């Protein structure tokens, strides 16, 4: 393989994997708190829509990213009220949230822009890091990326430290394993679970902002394209550890990047439907080989009410 082609592919894989990595990290925080993150796809969708609309009216990438994060937090906050406070079924609420966000964003898109669709927005260009970007092979691959790509990979060790080394991280994991015991020790189970869910929603919101502002540069119906589900699988594969989940997300990103490249290579005669299946086939293999070996947090999916 031509070295230039390989470098371009790896550069693309690192960039394309960012939305899935962010979803996976967000899922880790929600499910470590004992709450299924089934609504991740919906949080990502509404964040992608809000980010693009904000960009159209403000022409400011920073404000648009923040708007996406806040919309993801708001959507997850609503979910947390129904599941953690009212005790509604977490899986049903999560799936319902996905359907609501899909219908809401599609309807608003048509209401605001009709059948023409949302216009394209200015791209978030790659920012080469001086000196480092000139390193042979890895320079253009690792150090010539959009700013949100750098932010994402910088966040991975930080969120790992918060989960496993901070007091709040210990409390989060405690309520996911044994909320009754955590309550006895003075930990506010409801508050901790809500914070875990909203933190996950923030990462999903950032994921939607990255996808719409940095990669697609617009909003299309169902723009998330199943990335929320890939993030769920990545988190499970990583054992609900942000570092492991990010690694799995990078693998899915590499598979998606391969899919995109195969679609534009006219010399390879493969059905487009088969090519589109590649990331999901990889996810299926993950489920088949490691799904049963992962022990989820003991209290995940269980409603807790203080006696």
Buried (B, 14 or more C-beta within 10 A) or exposed (E): EEEEEEBBBBBBBBBBBBBBBBBBBBBBBBBBBBBBBBBBBBBBBBBBBBBBBBBBEEEEBEBBBBBBBBBBBBBBEBBBBBBBEEEBBBEEBBBBBBEBBBEBBBEBBEEEBEEEEBEEBEEBEBEBBEEEBEEEEEBBBBBBBBBBBBBBBEBBEEBBEBBBEEEBBEBBBBBBBBBEEBBEEEBBBBEBBBBBBBBBBBBBBBBBBBBBBBBBBBBBEEBBBEBBBBBBBBBBBBBBBBBBBBBBBBBBBBBBBBBBBBEEEEEEEEEEEEBBEBBBEBBEEBEEEBEEEEEBBEBBBEBBEEE
